[in-house]
Amino acid sequence: KIFAVIAHRRFHSKQGLFPKWKFTFDAEQEMYICPAGQGLKYRTTDRKGYQQYASDPEQCKSCPFLNQCTQSKNHRKVVTRHVWEDSKDWVRNNRLSKSGKQLYRKRKETIERSFADAKELHGFRYCRLRGLPNVREQALMTAAVQNMKKMAIHLDHREKRG
């Protein structure tokens, strides 16, 4: 029951081609519907968890949107959907909600500030030693110091309140 608000990365489609959001997913039929109304049927799932939905090249040859849809020589459009896409949509809707926007604004005050303090005050900008175990140790020591400082500040505030 966690209200997840996670940053997003904007992936841009090729210039002049329809972006993925122009294709609507029909969960009942488990297929994508293209802007021309043709169905892209499930084809396979790769090892990274991406399901591929492909169009019928025979129908795409005569489509008026072919140049805006794909540059494929065999006239086939392939749209990918991750197996966790439903969860990604849920997080995306959280981020775009009013409470999600308010929570995301606090990121710069909490998370980003913590990284900035680690870099500026605790030598996190450069690793002092080489090797993964040594770098991991430095990161854990830095995190421990930051947590101790937070606890000290919290206890001080609590003591002043009485």
Rosetta constraint file for C-alpha pairs under 8 A:
AtomPair CA 3 CA 94 HARMONIC 7.21 0.50
AtomPair CA 4 CA 91 HARMONIC 5.80 0.50
AtomPair CA 4 CA 94 HARMONIC 6.73 0.50
AtomPair CA 4 CA 95 HARMONIC 7.74 0.50
AtomPair CA 5 CA 91 HARMONIC 6.05 0.50
AtomPair CA 5 CA 92 HARMONIC 7.56 0.50
AtomPair CA 5 CA 94 HARMONIC 6.06 0.50
AtomPair CA 5 CA 95 HARMONIC 5.06 0.50
AtomPair CA 5 CA 100 HARMONIC 6.15 0.50
AtomPair CA 5 CA 103 HARMONIC 7.44 0.50
AtomPair CA 5 CA 104 HARMONIC 6.52 0.50
AtomPair CA 6 CA 91 HARMONIC 6.85 0.50
AtomPair CA 6 CA 92 HARMONIC 7.76 0.50
AtomPair CA 6 CA 95 HARMONIC 6.89 0.50
AtomPair CA 6 CA 104 HARMONIC 7.84 0.50
AtomPair CA 12 CA 19 HARMONIC 7.48 0.50
AtomPair CA 13 CA 17 HARMONIC 6.65 0.50
AtomPair CA 13 CA 18 HARMONIC 7.27 0.50
AtomPair CA 13 CA 19 HARMONIC 5.45 0.50
AtomPair CA 13 CA 20 HARMONIC 7.70 0.50
AtomPair CA 16 CA 68 HARMONIC 6.01 0.50
AtomPair CA 17 CA 67 HARMONIC 7.44 0.50
AtomPair CA 17 CA 68 HARMONIC 4.50 0.50
AtomPair CA 17 CA 69 HARMONIC 5.33 0.50
AtomPair CA 17 CA 70 HARMONIC 6.65 0.50
AtomPair CA 18 CA 22 HARMONIC 6.37 0.50
AtomPair CA 18 CA 68 HARMONIC 5.82 0.50
AtomPair CA 18 CA 69 HARMONIC 5.44 0.50
AtomPair CA 19 CA 23 HARMONIC 7.79 0.50
AtomPair CA 20 CA 79 HARMONIC 7.14 0.50
AtomPair CA 22 CA 34 HARMONIC 7.08 0.50
AtomPair CA 22 CA 35 HARMONIC 6.37 0.50
AtomPair CA 23 CA 32 HARMONIC 6.08 0.50
AtomPair CA 23 CA 33 HARMONIC 5.50 0.50
AtomPair CA 23 CA 34 HARMONIC 4.79 0.50
AtomPair CA 23 CA 35 HARMONIC 6.23 0.50
AtomPair CA 24 CA 32 HARMONIC 5.49 0.50
AtomPair CA 24 CA 33 HARMONIC 5.23 0.50
AtomPair CA 24 CA 34 HARMONIC 6.83 0.50
AtomPair CA 25 CA 30 HARMONIC 7.29 0.50
AtomPair CA 25 CA 31 HARMONIC 5.95 0.50
AtomPair CA 25 CA 32 HARMONIC 4.39 0.50
AtomPair CA 25 CA 33 HARMONIC 6.31 0.50
AtomPair CA 26 CA 30 HARMONIC 5.59 0.50
AtomPair CA 26 CA 31 HARMONIC 5.44 0.50
AtomPair CA 26 CA 32 HARMONIC 5.92 0.50
AtomPair CA 26 CA 33 HARMONIC 7.16 0.50
AtomPair CA 27 CA 31 HARMONIC 6.84 0.50
AtomPair CA 30 CA 41 HARMONIC 7.34 0.50
AtomPair CA 30 CA 42 HARMONIC 7.09 0.50
AtomPair CA 31 CA 39 HARMONIC 6.24 0.50
AtomPair CA 31 CA 40 HARMONIC 5.52 0.50
AtomPair CA 31 CA 41 HARMONIC 4.99 0.50
AtomPair CA 31 CA 42 HARMONIC 6.22 0.50
AtomPair CA 31 CA 53 HARMONIC 6.88 0.50
AtomPair CA 32 CA 39 HARMONIC 5.67 0.50
AtomPair CA 32 CA 40 HARMONIC 4.97 0.50
AtomPair CA 32 CA 41 HARMONIC 6.84 0.50
AtomPair CA 32 CA 53 HARMONIC 6.96 0.50
AtomPair CA 32 CA 79 HARMONIC 7.87 0.50
AtomPair CA 33 CA 37 HARMONIC 5.66 0.50
AtomPair CA 33 CA 38 HARMONIC 5.58 0.50
AtomPair CA 33 CA 39 HARMONIC 4.61 0.50
AtomPair CA 33 CA 40 HARMONIC 6.11 0.50
AtomPair CA 34 CA 38 HARMONIC 5.39 0.50
AtomPair CA 34 CA 39 HARMONIC 6.39 0.50
AtomPair CA 34 CA 40 HARMONIC 7.22 0.50
AtomPair CA 36 CA 63 HARMONIC 7.51 0.50
AtomPair CA 36 CA 65 HARMONIC 7.15 0.50
AtomPair CA 38 CA 55 HARMONIC 7.59 0.50
AtomPair CA 38 CA 59 HARMONIC 7.99 0.50
AtomPair CA 39 CA 55 HARMONIC 6.59 0.50
AtomPair CA 40 CA 53 HARMONIC 5.31 0.50
AtomPair CA 40 CA 54 HARMONIC 4.83 0.50
AtomPair CA 40 CA 55 HARMONIC 4.36 0.50
AtomPair CA 40 CA 56 HARMONIC 7.25 0.50
AtomPair CA 40 CA 77 HARMONIC 7.96 0.50
AtomPair CA 40 CA 78 HARMONIC 7.72 0.50
AtomPair CA 40 CA 79 HARMONIC 7.91 0.50
AtomPair CA 41 CA 53 HARMONIC 5.04 0.50
AtomPair CA 41 CA 54 HARMONIC 5.55 0.50
AtomPair CA 41 CA 55 HARMONIC 6.51 0.50
AtomPair CA 42 CA 51 HARMONIC 7.18 0.50
AtomPair CA 42 CA 52 HARMONIC 5.98 0.50
AtomPair CA 42 CA 53 HARMONIC 4.35 0.50
AtomPair CA 42 CA 54 HARMONIC 6.54 0.50
AtomPair CA 43 CA 51 HARMONIC 7.44 0.50
AtomPair CA 43 CA 52 HARMONIC 5.51 0.50
AtomPair CA 43 CA 53 HARMONIC 5.46 0.50
AtomPair CA 43 CA 54 HARMONIC 6.35 0.50
AtomPair CA 44 CA 51 HARMONIC 5.76 0.50
AtomPair CA 44 CA 52 HARMONIC 5.43 0.50
AtomPair CA 44 CA 53 HARMONIC 7.54 0.50
AtomPair CA 45 CA 49 HARMONIC 6.13 0.50
AtomPair CA 45 CA 50 HARMONIC 5.43 0.50
AtomPair CA 45 CA 51 HARMONIC 4.19 0.50
AtomPair CA 45 CA 52 HARMONIC 6.07 0.50
AtomPair CA 46 CA 50 HARMONIC 5.49 0.50
AtomPair CA 46 CA 51 HARMONIC 6.56 0.50
AtomPair CA 46 CA 52 HARMONIC 7.90 0.50
AtomPair CA 49 CA 82 HARMONIC 5.65 0.50
AtomPair CA 49 CA 83 HARMONIC 5.64 0.50
AtomPair CA 50 CA 80 HARMONIC 5.91 0.50
AtomPair CA 50 CA 81 HARMONIC 5.40 0.50
AtomPair CA 50 CA 82 HARMONIC 4.28 0.50
AtomPair CA 50 CA 83 HARMONIC 6.20 0.50
AtomPair CA 51 CA 80 HARMONIC 5.45 0.50
AtomPair CA 51 CA 81 HARMONIC 5.09 0.50
AtomPair CA 51 CA 82 HARMONIC 5.87 0.50
AtomPair CA 51 CA 83 HARMONIC 6.76 0.50
AtomPair CA 52 CA 78 HARMONIC 6.39 0.50
AtomPair CA 52 CA 79 HARMONIC 5.85 0.50
AtomPair CA 52 CA 80 HARMONIC 4.59 0.50
AtomPair CA 52 CA 81 HARMONIC 6.54 0.50
AtomPair CA 53 CA 78 HARMONIC 5.50 0.50
AtomPair CA 53 CA 79 HARMONIC 5.21 0.50
AtomPair CA 53 CA 80 HARMONIC 6.17 0.50
AtomPair CA 53 CA 81 HARMONIC 7.89 0.50
AtomPair CA 54 CA 76 HARMONIC 6.64 0.50
AtomPair CA 54 CA 77 HARMONIC 5.66 0.50
AtomPair CA 54 CA 78 HARMONIC 4.41 0.50
AtomPair CA 54 CA 79 HARMONIC 6.50 0.50
AtomPair CA 55 CA 59 HARMONIC 7.98 0.50
AtomPair CA 55 CA 60 HARMONIC 7.31 0.50
AtomPair CA 55 CA 76 HARMONIC 5.53 0.50
AtomPair CA 55 CA 77 HARMONIC 5.35 0.50
AtomPair CA 55 CA 78 HARMONIC 6.59 0.50
AtomPair CA 56 CA 60 HARMONIC 6.38 0.50
AtomPair CA 56 CA 76 HARMONIC 6.41 0.50
AtomPair CA 57 CA 61 HARMONIC 6.14 0.50
AtomPair CA 57 CA 74 HARMONIC 6.63 0.50
AtomPair CA 57 CA 75 HARMONIC 5.03 0.50
AtomPair CA 57 CA 76 HARMONIC 4.87 0.50
AtomPair CA 57 CA 77 HARMONIC 7.92 0.50
AtomPair CA 58 CA 62 HARMONIC 7.56 0.50
AtomPair CA 58 CA 75 HARMONIC 7.82 0.50
AtomPair CA 59 CA 63 HARMONIC 6.69 0.50
AtomPair CA 60 CA 66 HARMONIC 6.38 0.50
AtomPair CA 60 CA 75 HARMONIC 5.96 0.50
AtomPair CA 60 CA 76 HARMONIC 6.85 0.50
AtomPair CA 61 CA 66 HARMONIC 7.07 0.50
AtomPair CA 61 CA 75 HARMONIC 6.06 0.50
AtomPair CA 62 CA 66 HARMONIC 7.73 0.50
AtomPair CA 65 CA 69 HARMONIC 6.01 0.50
AtomPair CA 66 CA 70 HARMONIC 6.11 0.50
AtomPair CA 66 CA 75 HARMONIC 7.61 0.50
AtomPair CA 67 CA 71 HARMONIC 6.63 0.50
AtomPair CA 69 CA 77 HARMONIC 6.92 0.50
AtomPair CA 70 CA 75 HARMONIC 6.95 0.50
AtomPair CA 70 CA 76 HARMONIC 7.11 0.50
AtomPair CA 70 CA 77 HARMONIC 5.75 0.50
AtomPair CA 71 CA 75 HARMONIC 7.34 0.50
AtomPair CA 72 CA 76 HARMONIC 6.13 0.50
AtomPair CA 72 CA 77 HARMONIC 7.28 0.50
AtomPair CA 81 CA 85 HARMONIC 6.43 0.50
AtomPair CA 84 CA 88 HARMONIC 6.31 0.50
AtomPair CA 85 CA 89 HARMONIC 6.08 0.50
AtomPair CA 86 CA 90 HARMONIC 6.29 0.50
AtomPair CA 87 CA 91 HARMONIC 6.29 0.50
AtomPair CA 88 CA 92 HARMONIC 6.05 0.50
AtomPair CA 89 CA 93 HARMONIC 6.10 0.50
AtomPair CA 90 CA 94 HARMONIC 6.27 0.50
AtomPair CA 91 CA 95 HARMONIC 6.22 0.50
AtomPair CA 92 CA 96 HARMONIC 6.32 0.50
AtomPair CA 93 CA 97 HARMONIC 6.18 0.50
AtomPair CA 94 CA 99 HARMONIC 7.83 0.50
AtomPair CA 94 CA 100 HARMONIC 5.36 0.50
AtomPair CA 95 CA 100 HARMONIC 4.53 0.50
AtomPair CA 95 CA 101 HARMONIC 5.91 0.50
AtomPair CA 95 CA 104 HARMONIC 7.31 0.50
AtomPair CA 96 CA 100 HARMONIC 6.12 0.50
AtomPair CA 96 CA 101 HARMONIC 6.24 0.50
AtomPair CA 97 CA 101 HARMONIC 6.21 0.50
AtomPair CA 98 CA 102 HARMONIC 6.48 0.50
AtomPair CA 99 CA 103 HARMONIC 6.18 0.50
AtomPair CA 100 CA 104 HARMONIC 6.01 0.50
AtomPair CA 101 CA 105 HARMONIC 6.25 0.50
AtomPair CA 102 CA 106 HARMONIC 6.94 0.50
AtomPair CA 103 CA 107 HARMONIC 7.22 0.50
AtomPair CA 105 CA 109 HARMONIC 7.89 0.50
AtomPair CA 106 CA 110 HARMONIC 6.34 0.50
AtomPair CA 107 CA 111 HARMONIC 5.37 0.50
AtomPair CA 107 CA 112 HARMONIC 6.34 0.50
AtomPair CA 108 CA 112 HARMONIC 4.87 0.50
AtomPair CA 108 CA 113 HARMONIC 6.08 0.50
AtomPair CA 109 CA 113 HARMONIC 5.61 0.50
AtomPair CA 110 CA 114 HARMONIC 6.16 0.50
AtomPair CA 111 CA 115 HARMONIC 6.60 0.50
AtomPair CA 112 CA 116 HARMONIC 6.22 0.50
AtomPair CA 113 CA 117 HARMONIC 6.10 0.50
AtomPair CA 114 CA 118 HARMONIC 6.22 0.50
AtomPair CA 115 CA 119 HARMONIC 6.22 0.50
AtomPair CA 116 CA 120 HARMONIC 6.05 0.50
AtomPair CA 117 CA 121 HARMONIC 5.39 0.50
AtomPair CA 117 CA 122 HARMONIC 7.01 0.50
AtomPair CA 118 CA 122 HARMONIC 4.87 0.50
AtomPair CA 118 CA 123 HARMONIC 6.60 0.50
AtomPair CA 118 CA 124 HARMONIC 5.31 0.50
AtomPair CA 118 CA 125 HARMONIC 7.73 0.50
AtomPair CA 118 CA 142 HARMONIC 6.84 0.50
AtomPair CA 118 CA 146 HARMONIC 7.77 0.50
AtomPair CA 119 CA 123 HARMONIC 5.53 0.50
AtomPair CA 119 CA 124 HARMONIC 4.26 0.50
AtomPair CA 119 CA 125 HARMONIC 4.68 0.50
AtomPair CA 120 CA 124 HARMONIC 7.27 0.50
AtomPair CA 120 CA 125 HARMONIC 7.26 0.50
AtomPair CA 122 CA 142 HARMONIC 6.45 0.50
AtomPair CA 123 CA 127 HARMONIC 7.61 0.50
AtomPair CA 124 CA 139 HARMONIC 7.48 0.50
AtomPair CA 124 CA 142 HARMONIC 7.50 0.50
AtomPair CA 127 CA 135 HARMONIC 6.33 0.50
AtomPair CA 127 CA 138 HARMONIC 7.44 0.50
AtomPair CA 128 CA 135 HARMONIC 7.85 0.50
AtomPair CA 128 CA 138 HARMONIC 7.99 0.50
AtomPair CA 129 CA 134 HARMONIC 5.95 0.50
AtomPair CA 129 CA 135 HARMONIC 6.58 0.50
AtomPair CA 130 CA 134 HARMONIC 6.22 0.50
AtomPair CA 130 CA 135 HARMONIC 6.68 0.50
AtomPair CA 131 CA 135 HARMONIC 6.23 0.50
AtomPair CA 132 CA 136 HARMONIC 5.93 0.50
AtomPair CA 133 CA 137 HARMONIC 6.16 0.50
AtomPair CA 134 CA 138 HARMONIC 6.28 0.50
AtomPair CA 135 CA 139 HARMONIC 6.22 0.50
AtomPair CA 136 CA 140 HARMONIC 6.15 0.50
AtomPair CA 137 CA 141 HARMONIC 6.05 0.50
AtomPair CA 138 CA 142 HARMONIC 6.11 0.50
AtomPair CA 139 CA 143 HARMONIC 6.19 0.50
AtomPair CA 140 CA 144 HARMONIC 6.05 0.50
AtomPair CA 141 CA 145 HARMONIC 6.18 0.50
AtomPair CA 142 CA 146 HARMONIC 6.26 0.50
AtomPair CA 143 CA 147 HARMONIC 6.15 0.50
AtomPair CA 144 CA 148 HARMONIC 6.17 0.50
AtomPair CA 145 CA 149 HARMONIC 6.26 0.50
AtomPair CA 146 CA 150 HARMONIC 6.30 0.50
AtomPair CA 147 CA 151 HARMONIC 6.18 0.50
AtomPair CA 148 CA 152 HARMONIC 6.13 0.50
AtomPair CA 149 CA 153 HARMONIC 6.20 0.50
AtomPair CA 150 CA 154 HARMONIC 6.07 0.50
AtomPair CA 151 CA 155 HARMONIC 6.08 0.50
AtomPair CA 152 CA 156 HARMONIC 6.09 0.50
AtomPair CA 153 CA 157 HARMONIC 6.21 0.50
AtomPair CA 154 CA 158 HARMONIC 6.17 0.50
AtomPair CA 155 CA 159 HARMONIC 6.06 0.50
AtomPair CA 156 CA 160 HARMONIC 6.27 0.50
AtomPair CA 157 CA 161 HARMONIC 6.35 0.50
AtomPair CA 158 CA 162 HARMONIC 6.52 0.50
